[in-house]
Amino acid sequence: MASYSFLTTWIVDAPREAVWDAIYEIESWPEWWRGVRSVEKLEHGDDDGIGALYRHEWRSVIPYPVRFETRITRIERPTLIEGDADGELAGTGRWRFFDGGATAVTYEWNVHTTRPWMNLLAPVARPIFRWNHNVVMHQGGQGLADLLGARLLAVT
């Protein structure tokens, strides 16, 4: 299996609570994040959302939809959301929120591909998959800023 580790930071000129609320409401991502085609809540978690299970379908520049499920495993409001993914991508994703005037949001995505064709093509396609991920994340940062009526100050 091909493994990937991504770290993206968005700096959004908006209050941390507003940024947290937008990202915490996972089912609303398709409304503002261009690469997210659909999110369906399959199971409700506890009162904080821990244990909730979501089915995602993503599509961006590469004309292939990527599907996986994410179970929320940890929430520390308003600083952390973490979940485990399973499906065409499997691994762990972690959102962290930092307040300092503008809000810095980091997303760590440590996954491996499970589709045989993705694994077979990984030696050649890895740079394309990485570029595609970066495009999707930039779209997400801009979509979030637009949703909040804020400026996206940086994406790294």
C-alpha positions, 0 to 999 in steps of 0.5 A: 500500500502507498502511504501519504502524509500531508500537512496543510495550514490555513490562516483565516481572518476569522474568529476561531469559534466560527472556523471551528463551527464550519469544520465541525459541521462536516455534513455542510462541507459540500456547500462551501468546499468545492472538492467535496461532492457529498457527505452523509452521516451514517451514525450519530456519535455521543453529545460531542460527536465522538463516534459519529460516522460519515461517508465522504465522496471527494472529486477535484482535478483528477477525474476520479471520485474518492470515497471513504468513511470517517469515524470521529475519535476525538474532539477537544472543542475548540482546538481539535477534531480527529478521525479515522478513515476507511475506504479507498483511503485509510488512516487518520486525519486531525484538525487543529485550531489556533487563535492568534488574531486570525485563526490558524487551522492545520490539517494532518492527513496520514493515509494509505491507498487501498485501491490496487490501481492507486497502489500500482501507480503510486511510484509514478502518480505520487506527485500528481496525487500530492498536487491534487491534494494541495489543490483540494485543500486550497479550495477548502481554505478559500471556500471556508473564508468565503463562507465566513465572509473573511480573508484567506491570509495563507495556505501552506 
